[in-house]
Amino acid sequence: GLSHRNLIINGGMKVCQHSNSNSEAITGGGYHTVDMFKTVANSSMTYAVTMSQENDNPDGLGKSVKLLTTTAKTPSGSENYILRYTGEEQDISGAGLGTSSCKQLTISFSVKTNKTGTHGFQIYIGNNQPNMTVAYTVSSANTWERKTITFPTYTSSYSHLSDNAKGFMIDWNLASGPSDIMAPYNWATGSTAARGVTGQVNMLDTVGNYFQLTNVQLEIGDTATSFEHRSIEEELHRCQRYFYMCADGTRGKSGTNRAPICTGAMYNSSNFNGVVNFPVEMRTTPSLYKIVGSGYFRIWGNGGSDGCNDVVLEGSSPQCGIANIYDGLSQTSGSATWATTDNAACRLGFQAEL
């Protein structure tokens, strides 16, 4: 079928829940801007990069993710600087990896960078083992190029994780220390480590170097088809299985810096409890994501309101979470109230990422 053949979520980089400005200065690993794509800093590596969602796409209109070097660095030892995507086991199970019926996989993506030459790429299945590396070449600087890699079948049995656990990882290796540089290799089980390829560029060696990526597609078969454009609604719902930004002080405001969070009641005079229902069932029971500070929340009720400072997760399931907002409240116990943000920097979310 032509629809839903792409195993990658947010491959067009449309969804960007993690940053309220669509751009973040970063020094280490984690999810910072576009959903599902994170930076990795192996061996406690630090670096200075700006990660951003850009209105730049080979199709003319569309989005991409951009990594821009702001401080030069040469990795040492086993340090690695990576852009990574991680998918669930049940998303890739149709390929039959590790069985005699295994099918080939093909990935295609569009890349734009000022660094021409050899670039490193790695794919892992199972619990990072087996894995293989591939070298691909960027021929023209500052120009969108489409790359296609077809992986050989893997028919040897290996340990598959549970359906909603990690099934595969994909790395764009942008800089590696000498201990992790080696010639490209086919499926191997000797190591679970991130690897760069011989001769690959170092994206961190000069301030102003950049790497852009978009239209990432992984599909079952030996042929790359044209990129599958999905609606923003569908991509957002897929991303919210892993991360849901419930409230952002700069978005969805009902008043100055006031994004609605939920309705609830005062558990006692100083603690508000409210249930946040998630738009989709999350991958697993989530943890709380928050950016809080003095006066970052406001609780409304009884004809007035109180500012307060912090939130904890009272309980959660893949379907909903109970937010306990406290520290600074003085309301009537048992009264019906509702909560909003009260600062542009305030952010409240739920994370079940791989």
C-alpha positions in Angstrom: 0.0 0.0 0.0 1.0 3.6 -0.6 -0.2 5.0 2.7 1.4 4.4 6.1 4.4 2.7 4.7 6.8 5.1 6.5 7.9 3.6 9.9 9.4 6.9 11.0 7.2 9.3 13.1 7.7 13.0 12.4 10.1 12.4 9.6 9.0 15.7 8.0 10.0 17.5 11.3 6.6 19.2 11.5 6.0 18.6 15.2 8.1 20.6 17.7 6.5 20.3 21.2 9.8 20.4 23.1 10.8 24.0 22.5 8.6 27.1 22.9 10.8 29.1 20.5 11.6 26.2 18.1 15.3 26.8 18.8 17.4 25.7 21.7 21.1 26.2 22.6 22.3 22.8 23.8 25.4 21.3 25.3 24.5 17.6 25.7 22.0 14.9 24.8 18.2 14.8 25.0 15.1 15.9 23.2 15.3 19.6 22.6 13.2 20.7 19.6 11.5 18.5 17.0 9.7 15.4 18.4 11.2 11.9 18.1 14.7 13.2 17.2 17.2 13.7 20.0 20.9 14.6 20.3 23.2 12.0 21.9 26.4 12.9 23.8 28.3 9.6 24.5 31.1 9.4 27.1 29.8 12.5 28.8 30.7 14.6 25.8 29.7 18.2 25.9 29.4 20.5 22.9 27.8 23.9 22.1 25.2 23.6 19.3 22.0 25.3 18.5 19.2 22.9 17.5 16.2 24.4 15.6 13.2 23.6 13.5 13.6 25.4 10.2 11.2 26.5 7.5 13.5 24.9 4.9 12.7 21.8 2.9 13.7 20.3 -0.4 10.0 20.3 -1.5 9.9 24.1 -1.3 7.6 24.4 1.6 8.0 22.3 4.8 10.2 21.8 7.8 13.6 20.5 8.7 15.8 20.1 11.8 19.1 22.0 11.9 22.2 21.6 14.1 24.5 24.6 14.1 28.0 24.5 15.7 28.6 27.5 18.0 31.8 26.4 19.7 34.5 24.3 17.9 35.4 20.9 19.4 37.4 17.8 18.5 36.0 14.6 20.1 38.4 12.4 22.0 38.4 8.8 23.0 34.9 7.3 22.7 33.1 10.6 22.5 30.3 10.8 19.9 28.0 13.6 18.7 24.8 12.0 17.2 21.3 12.8 16.0 19.2 9.8 16.8 15.7 8.3 16.2 14.4 5.4 18.3 11.3 3.3 17.3 9.3 0.6 19.1 9.6 -3.1 18.5 6.1 -3.4 17.2 6.7 -0.7 14.6 9.4 -2.7 12.9 8.1 -6.3 13.6 6.6 -6.5 10.0 10.1 -6.8 8.6 10.6 -10.1 10.4 14.1 -9.3 11.6 15.8 -12.3 13.1 13.8 -14.9 11.2 14.1 -16.8 8.0 11.3 -14.7 6.5 13.2 -11.4 7.1 12.6 -8.6 4.5 15.0 -5.9 3.6 14.6 -2.4 4.9 15.3 0.8 3.0 15.8 4.3 4.5 15.8 7.5 2.6 16.4 11.0 3.8 17.2 14.5 2.7 20.3 16.2 4.0 21.8 19.7 3.7 25.2 20.8 5.1 28.2 22.9 4.5 30.4 19.9 5.2 30.9 17.8 2.0 32.6 14.4 2.1 32.0 11.2 4.0 29.3 11.0 6.7 28.6 8.2 9.2 25.3 6.4 9.6 24.4 3.5 12.0 21.3 1.3 12.6 20.7 -0.9 15.6 18.1 -3.5 16.2 17.1 -5.3 19.4 19.0 -4.0 22.4 21.6 -2.2 20.2 22.8 -5.6 19.0 23.1 -6.4 16.2 24.0 -3.2 14.4 25.7 -2.0 11.3 27.3 1.2 9.9 27.2 2.8 6.5 29.2 5.6 4.9 27.3 8.0 2.6 28.7 11.0 0.7 27.5 14.6 0.6 28.7 16.0 -2.8 27.5 19.6 -2.8 27.7 22.1 0.0 24.5 24.0 1.1 22.3 22.0 -1.2 19.6 19.5 -0.4 20.6 16.0 -1.4 18.5 12.8 -1.2 20.2 9.7 0.2 19.0 6.1 0.1 20.4 3.1 2.0 19.1 -0.4 1.7 20.0 -2.8 4.5 20.6 -6.5 3.9 18.3 -9.0 5.6 19.2 -10.2 9.1 18.0 -13.8 9.7 20.0 -14.8 12.8 17.8 -15.1 15.9 18.3 -12.4 18.5 16.5 -11.2 21.7 13.5 -9.0 20.8 12.3 -6.6 23.5 8.6 -6.2 24.4 6.2 -4.6 21.8 6.3 -1.1 23.3 10.0 -1.2 24.0 12.9 -0.2 21.8 13.0 -2.2 18.5 15.4 -0.1 16.5 17.6 3.0 16.6 19.0 5.1 13.8 22.0 7.4 14.2 23.4 10.2 12.0 26.9 10.3 13.5 28.2 13.8 13.2 31.5 13.6 15.1 33.3 10.7 16.8 36.5 10.3 18.9 39.3 8.1 17.4 38.3 5.1 19.6 35.0 4.8 17.8 36.1 5.4 14.2 36.3 2.3 12.0 35.6 1.0 8.5 31.9 0.5 7.7 30.7 -3.0 8.6 27.7 -5.2 7.9 25.4 -6.6 10.7 27.7 -7.5 13.6 27.0 -8.5 17.2 30.4 -7.8 18.8 29.5 -4.4 20.2 26.6 -2.3 21.1 28.6 0.9 20.9 28.0 3.9 18.7 30.5 4.0 15.8 31.7 6.5 13.3 33.1 5.5 9.9 36.6 6.0 8.6 37.1 9.4 7.0 33.8 10.9 8.2 33.6 14.7 8.7 33.7 16.3 12.1 30.6 18.6 12.3 32.1 20.4 15.3 35.5 21.4 14.0 34.5 24.9 13.0 32.0 27.4 14.3 29.2 27.8 11.7 29.2 24.2 10.5 25.6 22.9 10.2 23.7 19.8 9.4 20.0 19.7 8.3 17.8 16.7 8.0 14.2 16.1 6.8 11.9 13.8 5.0 13.2 10.7 6.8 11.5 7.5 5.6 12.1 3.9 6.7 10.1 1.3 4.8 10.0 -2.5 4.4 11.4 -3.5 1.0 14.4 -2.9 -1.2 13.1 0.2 -2.9 12.8 3.8 -1.7 9.4 5.3 -2.6 8.6 9.1 -2.5 8.3 10.6 0.9 5.0 10.0 2.6 3.5 13.4 3.6 1.1 13.0 6.6 -1.2 15.6 8.0 0.0 17.7 11.0 -2.9 16.2 13.0 -1.8 12.6 12.4 1.9 13.4 13.1 1.0 15.3 16.3 -1.1 12.4 17.7 1.7 9.9 16.9 4.2 12.1 18.7 1.9 12.5 21.7 2.2 8.8 22.4 5.8 9.6 23.5 5.6 13.2 24.7 2.6 15.5 25.5 3.1 19.2 26.2 0.1 19.9 28.4 0.7 23.6 29.0 3.2 26.1 27.7 3.2 29.7 29.0 3.8 31.1 25.5 1.2 29.0 23.7 -2.6 28.5 23.9 -3.0 31.4 26.3 -6.3 32.3 27.8 -4.7 35.5 29.1 -1.2 36.9 29.6 1.1 33.9 30.0 -1.9 31.8 31.1 -2.2 28.5 29.4 -5.0 26.3 30.8 -3.8 23.1 32.5 -6.9 21.4 34.0 -9.9 21.7 36.4 -9.8 20.0 39.7 -10.3 20.7 43.4 -8.4 21.7 46.5 -7.2 18.5 48.3 -6.6 20.7 51.3 -6.0 24.4 51.6 -2.5 24.3 50.1 -2.6 21.5 47.5 -4.6 21.5 44.2 -5.2 18.2 42.5 -6.4 17.9 38.9 -6.6 15.2 36.3 -5.0 15.7 32.9 -6.4 13.4 30.3 -4.0 12.7 27.5 -5.1 13.1 23.8 -3.8 9.6 23.0 -2.7 6.6 25.1 1.0 7.0 25.8 3.6 4.3 25.2 3.9 3.6 28.9 3.1 5.3 32.2 4.8 8.7 31.8 6.9 10.8 34.0 6.5 14.5 34.6 8.3 17.1 32.5 8.3 20.6 34.0 10.0 24.0 34.0 8.8 25.8 37.1 9.8 28.7 39.4 8.3 31.3 41.7 4.8 32.3 40.6 4.8 30.0 37.6 1.3 28.7 38.3 -2.1 30.2 39.2 -5.1 28.5 40.8 -8.5 30.0 40.3 -11.6 29.6 42.4 -13.9 31.1 45.1 -13.9 34.4 43.3 -10.2 34.9 43.3 -6.8 33.3 42.6 -3.5 32.4 44.1 -0.1 32.2 42.6 2.0 29.2 43.4 5.4 27.7 42.5 5.6 23.9 41.8 4.0 20.7 40.6 4.5 17.0 41.2 2.9 14.0 39.7 0.5 12.5 42.2 -0.2 9.5 40.0 -0.4 8.5 36.3 -1.3 5.9 33.8 -0.8 5.8 30.0 -4.3 7.5 29.7 -4.0 10.3 32.3 -2.0 12.0 35.0 -2.9 13.7 38.3 -1.1 17.0 38.8 -0.5 18.2 42.3 0.2 21.9 42.2 1.3 23.5 45.4 3.7 25.8 47.3 2.1 29.2 47.9 -1.6 28.3 47.9 -4.3 29.3 50.4 -7.7 28.2 49.2 -10.7 26.5 50.7 -10.3 22.7 51.1 -12.6 20.8 48.8 -13.5 23.7 46.6 -13.7 23.4 42.8 -10.8 25.2 41.2 -8.8 25.3 37.9 -5.2 25.7 37.1 -3.2 27.8 34.5 0.3 28.8 33.9 1.3 32.3 35.1 4.7 32.8 33.5 5.8 32.7 29.9 8.6 30.3 30.9 6.3 27.8 32.6 6.0 24.4 30.9 4.2 21.2 32.0 4.3 18.0 30.1 4.3 14.2 30.3 7.1 12.0 28.8 7.1 8.3 27.8 10.0 8.5 25.3 12.3 5.6 24.4 
